[in-house]
C-alpha cells in the first residue's frame, strides 16, 4: 500500500504552525512529511521562508514517520559538503526516518548569493558533482574533491547515521531520470498527467536497470497539490489567491523573485489549473485522484492542500479519503 504523507509548505506557514499541521496529520493517518526547501515564497502573499533543516530537526521530535526535503539544491546557496553534514546529523538523530531529496534548483531560491545563473545542462552537471560529494561524505570515508564546479579539501564526517541516508533525486527529464536511476536511491517528481508520469517512471527504471538495480525496490515519491474546501467556489478562490504558481503552465526555474511571480499571477485563470492542481469540494473525487497515482506505482504520495484551511482539510482527508484508498491494482 502506498504511503500518503503531508507536503509541508514552508513558503506558506509559520514554522510552529506547520509543526502543528504535521502532528495533526499524523493523528489522522498521514505517514510522513515532504518539507519545502525555499529561501523565498513563490508570491509575497504566501509570506514565509523558514529554514528547512532547522525545522526538520523539530519535526523529527514531534512526529514519528519518515521525512525529508522536497527538494534541496546543493549547488548554489550551500556547498554540498554542508548539505552532507546536515543530512548525516538528521540521519543520526532519527534512524531510518530521514531521506535527502536533491534537485538542480530554481533562480527564485538560489540567486540570494548572486552570481551567474547557468543554463539547465550546467545546473545538471553541478547536481551530479554535488551528489557525488554528498555520497562520498555520507560513506564516512575521508574525501578530497576536485571537480569542474566544486572543490573540497580532505575531510570526513564524524557524526554518521547507523544506517545510510537514502538520496532521492527530483527529476522530470529523460537524462536526469536515467542518471538518478543509475546512481541514487529513489525518485521524486511532481504530479502530472498519467501518460507523462508513466514515461518518467519508465526512464527512471531504465537507468536503474542499466546499473543492475531493481527499480521496483527503489522508492518513487510524488508531490501532489490539491485545493479542497467545503465548496468548489472556496476551493477555487484558495488556489487563485494562495497558490497561483500552481496555474503557471511553463518552466519556472528562471524567474527571479516573488514579485515577478505575483505579476504573472494576475494572468492566471481557473482553467490554467486543469491537470496541475485538483480543485474540488468532492472528497470522493480527491480519493479517485490519489488512487490513480497509487495505481501508476508510486510508493509515497505527499499531498499539499494549497489553502489556509489545513486542519479542516487534514481531518476531511483522514476521515473520508485515506481509509478508502486501495493498494496498487496495476498488474505488471
C-alpha positions as MATLAB code, in Angstrom:
seq = 'XXXXXXXXXXXXXXXXXXXXXXXXXXXXXXXXXXXXXXXXXXXXXXXXXXXXXXXXXXXXXXXXXXXXXXXXXXXXXXXXXXXXXXXXXXXXXXXXXXXXXXXXXXXXXXXXXXXXXXXXXXXXXXXXXXXXXXXXXXXXXXXXXXXXXXXXXXXXXXXXXXXXXXXXXXXXXXXXXXXXXXXXXXXXXXXXXXXXXXXXXXXXXXXXXXXXXXXXXXXXXXXXXXXXXXXXXXXXXXXXXXXXXXXXXXXXXXXXXXXXXXXXXXXXXXXXXXXXXXXXXXXXXXXXXXXXXXXXXXXXXXXXXXXXXXXXXXXXXXXXXXXXXXXXXXXX';
ca = [
       0.000    0.000    0.000;
       1.342    3.420   -0.917;
       2.128    5.837    1.876;
       0.221    9.136    1.895;
       2.135   11.950    3.568;
       1.894   15.691    4.007;
       3.705   18.102    1.709;
       4.664   20.883    4.107;
       4.771   24.340    2.502;
       7.310   26.314    4.495;
       6.689   29.131    1.997;
       3.140   29.472    3.300;
       3.040   28.934    7.088;
       4.918   29.950   10.217;
       7.182   27.028   11.199;
       5.450   26.470   14.547;
       2.032   26.428   12.897;
       3.320   23.969   10.321;
       4.590   21.639   13.040;
       1.062   21.565   14.451;
      -0.287   20.693   10.996;
       2.157   17.800   10.773;
       1.253   16.482   14.230;
      -2.431   16.653   13.379;
      -1.854   14.977   10.009;
      -0.136   12.044   11.720;
      -3.098   11.662   14.058;
      -5.408   11.440   11.037;
      -3.439    8.822    9.138;
      -0.828   10.713    7.111;
       2.508    8.924    7.234;
       5.457   11.207    6.649;
       6.341   14.721    5.515;
       7.984   16.230    2.445;
       9.256   19.667    3.503;
       9.811   22.510    1.039;
      13.341   23.940    0.953;
      12.740   27.537   -0.159;
      14.577   30.761    0.558;
      11.632   32.816   -0.738;
       7.900   32.213   -1.113;
       6.557   31.879   -4.653;
       4.438   35.002   -4.220;
       4.560   37.598   -1.404;
       1.088   36.637   -0.144;
       2.403   33.231    0.962;
       4.580   35.109    3.398;
       7.203   32.699    4.851;
      10.658   31.213    4.275;
      11.681   29.190    7.355;
      14.976   27.285    7.062;
      14.025   23.703    6.346;
      16.966   22.000    8.101;
      16.285   23.746   11.423;
      12.609   22.935   11.040;
      13.145   19.257   10.217;
      15.063   18.799   13.462;
      11.941   19.851   15.350;
       9.718   17.815   13.018;
      11.607   14.644   13.849;
      10.917   15.162   17.542;
       7.171   15.851   17.295;
       6.300   13.192   14.668;
       7.159    9.515   14.213;
       7.345    8.834   10.479;
       9.703    9.437    7.551;
      10.549   12.904    6.298;
      12.909   14.795    4.034;
      13.313   17.949    1.954;
      11.460   18.204   -1.322;
      13.961   19.304   -2.501;
      17.352   20.800   -1.641;
      19.550   22.265   -4.345;
      23.121   21.514   -3.173;
      24.799   23.673   -5.815;
      24.446   27.410   -5.088;
      23.362   28.674   -1.668;
      25.177   25.957    0.252;
      28.214   23.821   -0.551;
      27.316   20.123   -0.889;
      29.657   19.243    1.989;
      27.433   21.254    4.334;
      24.309   19.531    2.991;
      26.016   16.189    3.630;
      26.753   17.260    7.213;
      23.128   18.306    7.759;
      21.833   15.050    6.273;
      24.173   12.927    8.377;
      23.074   14.727   11.538;
      19.365   14.213   10.841;
      20.021   10.614    9.866;
      21.894   10.037   13.122;
      19.176   11.683   15.224;
      16.268    9.898   13.536;
      17.500    6.477   12.347;
      15.692    5.128    9.329;
      13.380    8.125    9.119;
      15.264   10.824    7.208;
      15.754   10.875    3.436;
      17.598   13.508    1.425;
      15.878   14.943   -1.651;
      18.121   16.763   -4.135;
      17.432   18.782   -7.284;
      19.033   21.260   -9.667;
      17.282   24.313   -8.201;
      15.491   27.438   -9.369;
      16.557   31.068   -9.525;
      13.929   32.169   -7.003;
      15.804   30.354   -4.226;
      19.394   30.194   -5.399;
      20.013   33.775   -6.557;
      20.309   35.029   -2.974;
      24.083   34.631   -3.168;
      24.297   36.347   -6.569;
      26.494   35.244   -9.433;
      25.688   33.710  -12.781;
      22.566   31.594  -13.227;
      23.691   28.897  -15.660;
      21.752   27.037  -18.331;
      19.948   23.777  -17.448;
      22.738   21.467  -18.658;
      25.283   23.181  -16.407;
      22.878   23.004  -13.457;
      22.511   19.276  -14.100;
      26.272   18.808  -14.203;
      26.580   20.730  -10.934;
      23.933   18.485   -9.373;
      25.891   15.426  -10.476;
      29.110   16.686   -8.859;
      27.330   17.796   -5.696;
      25.590   14.435   -5.334;
      28.908   12.618   -5.736;
      30.431   14.721   -2.941;
      27.475   14.053   -0.658;
      27.552   10.305   -1.344;
      31.284   10.123   -0.648;
      30.968   12.014    2.639;
      27.954   10.006    3.799;
      30.035    6.847    3.265;
      32.186    8.003    6.189;
      35.403    7.946    4.188;
      37.942   10.743    4.217;
      37.410   12.555    0.924;
      39.049   15.211   -1.218;
      37.259   16.505   -4.311;
      38.429   18.424   -7.361;
      35.696   18.791   -9.960;
      34.740   21.237  -12.657;
      32.363   23.142  -10.360;
      33.264   22.176   -6.787;
      36.380   21.884   -4.641;
      36.654   20.252   -1.243;
      39.728   19.730    0.898;
      40.288   16.362    2.526;
      37.580   15.965    5.183;
      35.291   13.353    6.661;
      32.022   13.323    8.566;
      32.406   12.239   12.165;
      28.748   12.049   13.207;
      27.216    9.406   10.956;
      23.836    7.651   10.990;
      23.518    3.993   11.954;
      22.074    3.246    8.517;
      22.746    5.110    5.249;
      20.653    8.165    4.411;
      18.899    7.449    1.087;
      19.254   10.077   -1.628;
      16.273   10.751   -3.871;
      16.574   12.919   -6.968;
      13.873   15.291   -8.201;
      13.579   14.817  -11.953;
      11.267   15.012  -14.961;
      13.660   14.971  -17.934;
      14.971   11.727  -19.502;
      18.671   12.429  -18.947;
      18.260   13.290  -15.269;
      15.858   10.396  -14.704;
      18.228    7.809  -16.147;
      21.166    9.216  -14.182;
      19.071    9.198  -10.994;
      18.089    5.586  -11.564;
      21.732    4.577  -12.086;
      23.352    6.470   -9.231;
      20.831    7.283   -6.487;
      18.298    5.535   -4.272;
      14.925    6.844   -5.413;
      12.887    9.377   -7.376;
      10.880   12.499   -6.558;
       8.619   14.003   -9.221;
       5.643   16.393   -9.271;
       2.085   15.464  -10.156;
       1.351   15.412  -13.891;
      -0.811   13.685  -16.477;
      -0.700    9.856  -16.228;
       0.978    9.432  -19.625;
       3.784   11.789  -18.628;
       4.230   10.046  -15.298;
       4.410    6.640  -16.995;
       7.233    7.974  -19.167;
       9.001    9.390  -16.102;
       8.774    6.077  -14.258;
       9.961    4.174  -17.341;
      13.030    6.389  -17.813;
      13.941    6.104  -14.134;
      13.514    2.329  -14.244;
      15.678    2.089  -17.365;
      18.504    3.906  -15.614;
      18.200    1.650  -12.578;
      18.370   -1.485  -14.719;
      21.457   -0.151  -16.506;
      23.176   -0.178  -13.109;
      21.906   -3.673  -12.268;
      19.360   -2.395   -9.745;
      15.729   -3.431   -9.354;
      13.571   -0.323   -9.868;
      10.674   -1.968   -8.055;
      12.773   -1.826   -4.872;
      13.568    1.891   -5.262;
      11.137    4.393   -3.670;
       9.211    6.597   -6.084;
       7.814    9.735   -4.444;
       5.151   12.028   -5.896;
       4.366   15.567   -4.760;
       0.739   16.488   -5.351;
      -1.005   19.858   -4.993;
      -4.759   19.961   -4.417;
      -7.297   22.551   -3.329;
     -10.095   21.263   -1.130;
     -12.710   23.332    0.703;
     -16.367   22.796    1.663;
     -17.471   24.425   -1.613;
     -15.989   24.440   -5.107;
     -16.041   28.238   -5.100;
     -13.948   28.436   -1.942;
     -11.532   25.782   -3.250;
     -11.043   27.776   -6.459;
     -10.532   31.035   -4.598;
      -7.912   29.391   -2.372;
      -5.999   28.234   -5.431;
      -6.136   31.635   -7.105;
      -5.099   33.631   -4.051;
      -2.792   31.252   -2.169;
      -1.152   29.176   -4.896;
      -1.360   30.937   -8.285;
       2.022   29.451   -9.199;
       0.182   26.142   -9.485;
      -1.622   27.518  -12.521;
       1.522   28.650  -14.323;
       1.977   26.069  -17.046;
       5.542   26.948  -18.023;
       9.048   26.393  -16.616;
       9.633   28.482  -13.511;
      13.309   27.811  -12.820;
      14.465   31.133  -14.294;
      12.062   33.528  -12.523;
      13.905   35.695  -10.041;
      11.560   36.999   -7.331;
       8.199   36.618   -5.584;
       7.199   39.987   -7.053;
       7.801   38.645  -10.573;
       5.654   35.625   -9.781;
       2.940   37.927   -8.384;
       2.901   39.918  -11.629;
       2.471   36.718  -13.620;
      -0.210   35.517  -11.196;
      -2.543   38.243  -12.425;
      -2.753   36.357  -15.716;
      -3.698   33.008  -14.141;
      -7.248   31.831  -14.880;
      -9.224   28.940  -13.329;
      -8.741   26.761  -16.398;
      -4.951   27.060  -16.041;
      -5.020   24.752  -13.009;
      -6.553   21.908  -15.010;
      -4.271   18.874  -14.947;
      -1.974   20.566  -12.426;
      -3.990   21.186   -9.228;
      -7.204   19.291   -8.436;
      -9.744   21.907   -7.304;
     -12.831   20.309   -5.817;
     -15.033   20.069   -2.729;
     -15.866   16.437   -3.597;
     -13.787   14.187   -1.346;
     -14.568   11.155   -3.469;
     -13.017   12.968   -6.407;
      -9.931   13.548   -4.273;
      -9.843    9.843   -3.387;
     -10.013    8.856   -7.069;
      -7.316   11.417   -7.874;
      -4.895    9.865   -5.378;
      -5.855    6.324   -6.372;
      -4.763    6.828   -9.984;
      -1.233    7.687   -8.829;
      -1.132    4.712   -6.481;
      -2.139    2.522   -9.426;
       0.679    4.012  -11.523;
       3.142    2.609   -8.994;
       4.137    5.500   -6.729;
       5.204    4.315   -3.287;
       4.825    7.598   -1.404;
       2.485   10.464   -2.271;
       2.892   13.765   -0.431;
      -0.174   15.967   -0.672;
      -0.313   19.744   -0.245;
      -3.682   21.445    0.157;
      -2.997   24.945   -1.123;
      -5.481   26.792    1.093;
      -5.062   28.063    4.641;
      -7.729   25.623    5.841;
      -5.172   22.984    6.802;
      -6.781   21.493    9.912;
     -10.167   21.223    8.217;
      -8.610   19.552    5.173;
      -6.453   17.152    7.208;
      -9.472   15.938    9.151;
     -11.574   15.595    5.998;
      -8.879   13.542    4.248;
      -8.237   11.459    7.332;
     -11.913   10.564    7.697;
     -13.136   10.314    4.100;
     -10.167    9.821    1.744;
      -7.243    7.923    3.268;
      -9.298    4.976    4.649;
     -10.813    4.347    1.195;
      -7.563    4.096   -0.767;
      -6.625    0.664   -2.120;
      -3.244   -0.942   -2.798;
      -1.879   -0.622   -6.321;
      -4.148   -2.544   -8.705;
      -1.756   -2.492  -11.677;
      -0.625   -5.931  -12.824;
       2.949   -5.825  -14.111;
];
